[in-house]
Structures are given as C-alpha cells and as structure tokens.
C-alpha cells in the first residue's frame, strides 16, 4: 500500500503554516474555524475501457475525511491539480461509474466503504465513526512536466477578505450577460475584494525524462495550508 498522509489541524500541519508560502495572506497558526481531517494517498494512474469512449488514463487520489469537531458540517471538497505552467484542472464529476468501480475493486481490501465522489458530498457528522472514504478522479490529465500541486478546498471554514489590487474604480463592478438558457444574468467582472479560503496544498515532482514521466510515480514534497 502507498504511504498515507494524515492531515491534522492541531499537529501535522501546524509546522507548515510557518513555511514561506509567498507574500500574500497566511492561514492562522491555530484553527479559528471548523476544520476536517484528511488522510490521503498519493495520486495513482488507472487505464479504464468505457464503451463508446475507448480506453482512457485517469489519475485519482483516495482519501478518508473525518470531522473532529463537536457538530456536523457540510463536506463539499474541491480537488484541483495545478501544473508547473499554472494550468488548473478540476476533477470531473461526469466520469463514467465504471471508472469508480475499477478503482474500488483495485483497493477493496483497504477501502471497504469507498463511495463515489458525488456521494461523498453532504453533512459530515462529528467523530471518527462517521468518517467517509471516497476518491478524487481526473480524466486524461497531461502530467509530463517536472512538478505539480494538488489543492484541496472545503476542509476549513477559515476565510479572509482581501482587496483586489486590479480593481478599477472608474469601471462598473458587474455587467449583464445572456446565459446559455437565453436569460439575462448579472456577473461580477470588476470585484472590489476577493474571498480567500484556507486550502491544503500538496506538492509533487515527477523525476526522470519527459518520456519516462508517463509511468513515473509522483514523489511527494511539501504539504502546507495556504490561503487561496
């Protein structure tokens, strides 16, 4: 079994908060809001044949989330891969269930209660007995560069409102657009502020030549909380 990282607010990640994460706002050194605990495995590949789609390579991260607090909180995670050239890749909720079934079968001895990503969303009651096992899945991601990061939002209630340095006081903050349903909608195009959320970042490298990286096992680097 691949090594599992257990992310504890009060212990394992406290040291990472003090790490250099840039000049922007930093998370509080101690929790100031509710927080979930996440245990996760490093990303893996799997090739799955889906009728009508052919064989595709998927990346996935297995995880167990628990609520150490005293009351339930809604669990709505956002897993993103950010590549070395700053491409942001979200997980795909529309992936064929056959892919999840293949992953679940591969890890059935360890993850006996694995649920599909859509079923992991919802109220998470307090206590280890209510922990939830699921998986984040990406379809056909090109990870041929030397490094990437995985960001996980939705694990903490800590937020920070910051001024938008690009805000233009002489221009409107919103505009009206026509949606795909033909109805007008108001969208923000020039916000005064941004809301940053405490987010987990896990850094990885892919050693070796570009051609070898298609089979290289990602090597975990720094794990830290950031405001994003």
C-alpha positions as CSV (number, residue, x, y, z in Angstrom):
1,X,0.0,0.0,0.0
2,X,1.2,3.5,-0.8
3,X,2.1,5.8,2.1
4,X,-0.9,7.6,3.6
5,X,-0.6,11.2,4.9
6,X,-2.8,12.1,7.9
7,X,-3.5,15.8,8.0
8,X,-4.3,17.0,11.5
9,X,-5.0,20.6,12.2
10,X,-3.5,20.6,15.6
11,X,-0.4,18.7,14.9
12,X,0.8,17.5,11.5
13,X,0.3,20.7,9.6
14,X,1.0,23.3,12.2
15,X,4.6,23.4,11.3
16,X,3.8,24.0,7.6
17,X,1.8,27.2,8.3
18,X,5.1,28.9,9.2
19,X,6.7,27.9,5.9
20,X,7.3,30.5,3.2
21,X,4.1,30.5,1.1
22,X,4.6,33.9,-0.5
23,X,3.8,37.4,0.4
24,X,0.1,37.0,0.5
25,X,-2.2,36.4,3.5
26,X,-1.3,33.4,5.6
27,X,-3.6,31.0,7.4
28,X,-3.9,31.4,11.2
29,X,-1.2,29.4,13.1
30,X,-4.0,27.8,15.1
31,X,-7.5,26.9,14.0
32,X,-10.0,29.8,14.0
33,X,-12.9,27.9,12.4
34,X,-14.2,24.4,11.9
35,X,-11.8,22.0,10.1
36,X,-11.9,18.5,8.8
37,X,-9.1,16.0,9.0
38,X,-8.0,14.4,5.8
39,X,-6.0,11.2,5.3
40,X,-4.9,10.7,1.6
41,X,-2.8,8.6,-0.7
42,X,-0.6,9.9,-3.4
43,X,-2.0,10.2,-6.9
44,X,-2.2,7.0,-9.0
45,X,-3.0,6.2,-12.6
46,X,-5.5,3.7,-13.9
47,X,-6.5,2.8,-17.5
48,X,-10.1,2.0,-18.0
49,X,-12.1,1.0,-21.0
50,X,-15.5,2.6,-21.3
51,X,-17.8,1.5,-24.1
52,X,-18.2,4.4,-26.6
53,X,-15.2,6.2,-25.2
54,X,-12.4,3.7,-25.5
55,X,-9.5,3.3,-23.1
56,X,-8.5,6.4,-21.1
57,X,-5.9,7.1,-18.4
58,X,-7.3,8.5,-15.2
59,X,-5.5,10.0,-12.2
60,X,-7.1,9.5,-8.8
61,X,-6.5,10.3,-5.1
62,X,-8.0,8.1,-2.4
63,X,-8.9,9.8,0.8
64,X,-10.7,9.5,4.1
65,X,-12.2,12.6,5.7
66,X,-13.4,12.9,9.3
67,X,-14.9,15.7,11.4
68,X,-13.1,16.2,14.8
69,X,-15.4,19.0,15.8
70,X,-18.4,18.9,18.0
71,X,-21.1,19.4,15.4
72,X,-21.8,18.4,11.8
73,X,-20.5,20.4,8.9
74,X,-21.2,20.2,5.2
75,X,-18.5,18.5,3.2
76,X,-18.1,19.9,-0.3
77,X,-14.5,19.3,-1.4
78,X,-12.8,20.9,-4.4
79,X,-9.8,19.0,-5.6
80,X,-7.6,20.7,-8.3
81,X,-4.4,19.9,-10.0
82,X,-2.2,22.9,-10.8
83,X,0.6,22.1,-13.2
84,X,4.0,23.7,-13.5
85,X,2.8,26.0,-16.2
86,X,-0.2,27.0,-14.0
87,X,-2.9,25.1,-15.7
88,X,-5.8,24.4,-13.3
89,X,-7.6,21.1,-13.7
90,X,-10.7,20.3,-11.8
91,X,-12.0,16.8,-11.1
92,X,-14.7,15.5,-13.4
93,X,-18.0,14.7,-11.7
94,X,-19.3,13.3,-15.0
95,X,-16.9,10.4,-15.2
96,X,-18.5,7.0,-16.1
97,X,-19.2,5.0,-13.0
98,X,-17.2,2.1,-14.5
99,X,-14.1,4.1,-13.6
100,X,-15.0,4.3,-10.0
101,X,-15.9,0.6,-9.9
102,X,-12.4,-0.3,-11.3
103,X,-10.7,1.9,-8.6
104,X,-12.9,0.5,-5.9
105,X,-12.1,-3.1,-7.0
106,X,-8.4,-2.4,-7.0
107,X,-8.4,-1.1,-3.4
108,X,-11.3,-3.1,-1.9
109,X,-9.1,-4.8,0.7
110,X,-8.2,-1.4,2.3
111,X,-11.1,0.8,1.4
112,X,-14.1,-1.3,2.2
113,X,-16.6,1.6,2.4
114,X,-15.5,3.7,-0.6
115,X,-18.2,5.8,-2.1
116,X,-18.3,7.7,-5.5
117,X,-17.3,11.4,-5.4
118,X,-20.9,12.6,-5.8
119,X,-22.0,10.5,-2.7
120,X,-19.2,11.9,-0.6
121,X,-20.8,15.4,-0.6
122,X,-23.1,16.3,2.3
123,X,-23.3,16.7,6.0
124,X,-20.4,15.1,7.8
125,X,-21.2,14.3,11.4
126,X,-18.6,14.6,14.2
127,X,-16.5,11.6,15.2
128,X,-14.2,9.0,13.6
129,X,-17.2,6.6,13.4
130,X,-18.7,8.9,10.8
131,X,-15.5,9.2,8.6
132,X,-16.1,9.0,4.9
133,X,-14.0,7.2,2.2
134,X,-14.0,8.5,-1.4
135,X,-11.8,9.4,-4.3
136,X,-11.0,12.4,-6.5
137,X,-10.7,11.5,-10.2
138,X,-9.2,13.4,-13.1
139,X,-9.7,12.3,-16.8
140,X,-6.8,12.3,-19.2
141,X,-4.5,14.8,-17.4
142,X,-1.2,15.6,-19.0
143,X,1.4,15.5,-16.2
144,X,4.5,15.4,-18.4
145,X,6.2,18.3,-16.6
146,X,8.5,18.0,-13.7
147,X,6.2,19.2,-10.9
148,X,2.6,19.8,-10.0
149,X,0.5,20.5,-6.9
150,X,-2.9,19.2,-5.7
151,X,-5.0,21.8,-3.9
152,X,-8.0,20.6,-1.7
153,X,-10.5,23.3,-0.7
154,X,-13.5,22.7,1.6
155,X,-11.6,21.3,4.5
156,X,-11.7,24.5,6.7
157,X,-14.1,27.3,7.4
158,X,-11.4,29.9,7.7
159,X,-11.7,32.7,5.2
160,X,-10.0,36.1,4.6
161,X,-11.4,39.0,2.5
162,X,-8.7,40.9,0.7
163,X,-8.7,43.9,-1.6
164,X,-8.5,43.3,-5.3
165,X,-5.3,45.0,-6.5
166,X,-6.6,45.2,-10.0
167,X,-9.9,46.9,-9.0
168,X,-10.8,49.8,-11.3
169,X,-12.9,52.4,-9.5
170,X,-13.9,54.1,-12.8
171,X,-15.5,50.9,-14.2
172,X,-18.6,49.0,-13.2
173,X,-18.3,46.0,-10.9
174,X,-20.9,44.0,-12.7
175,X,-22.4,43.5,-16.2
176,X,-25.4,41.7,-17.7
177,X,-24.8,38.8,-19.9
178,X,-27.1,36.3,-21.7
179,X,-26.8,32.8,-20.3
180,X,-26.9,29.5,-22.3
181,X,-30.6,29.3,-21.4
182,X,-31.3,32.7,-23.1
183,X,-31.9,34.5,-19.9
184,X,-30.0,37.6,-18.7
185,X,-27.7,37.2,-15.7
186,X,-25.6,39.6,-13.7
187,X,-21.9,38.7,-13.4
188,X,-19.1,40.3,-11.4
189,X,-16.3,41.5,-13.7
190,X,-14.5,44.0,-11.5
191,X,-14.7,42.9,-7.9
192,X,-13.6,45.2,-5.1
193,X,-12.5,42.3,-2.9
194,X,-11.7,38.5,-3.1
195,X,-12.5,35.9,-0.5
196,X,-9.6,33.6,0.2
197,X,-10.2,30.2,1.8
198,X,-7.8,28.1,3.8
199,X,-6.8,25.3,1.4
200,X,-4.5,22.3,1.6
201,X,-1.6,22.2,-0.9
202,X,0.4,19.0,-1.6
203,X,3.4,19.4,-3.9
204,X,4.7,16.7,-6.1
205,X,7.6,16.2,-8.5
206,X,7.9,13.7,-11.4
207,X,11.5,12.8,-11.8
208,X,13.2,11.5,-14.9
209,X,12.9,12.4,-18.6
210,X,9.7,13.7,-20.2
211,X,9.1,10.4,-21.9
212,X,9.5,8.4,-18.7
213,X,7.1,10.6,-16.7
214,X,4.1,8.8,-18.2
215,X,4.9,5.9,-15.9
216,X,6.8,7.7,-13.1
217,X,5.4,7.6,-9.6
218,X,4.9,11.1,-8.3
219,X,7.2,12.0,-5.4
220,X,5.5,13.9,-2.6
221,X,7.1,17.2,-1.4
222,X,5.9,19.9,0.9
223,X,2.4,19.7,2.4
224,X,1.0,23.0,3.8
225,X,-2.0,25.2,4.3
226,X,-2.4,28.3,2.1
227,X,-5.0,31.0,1.6
228,X,-6.3,30.7,-1.9
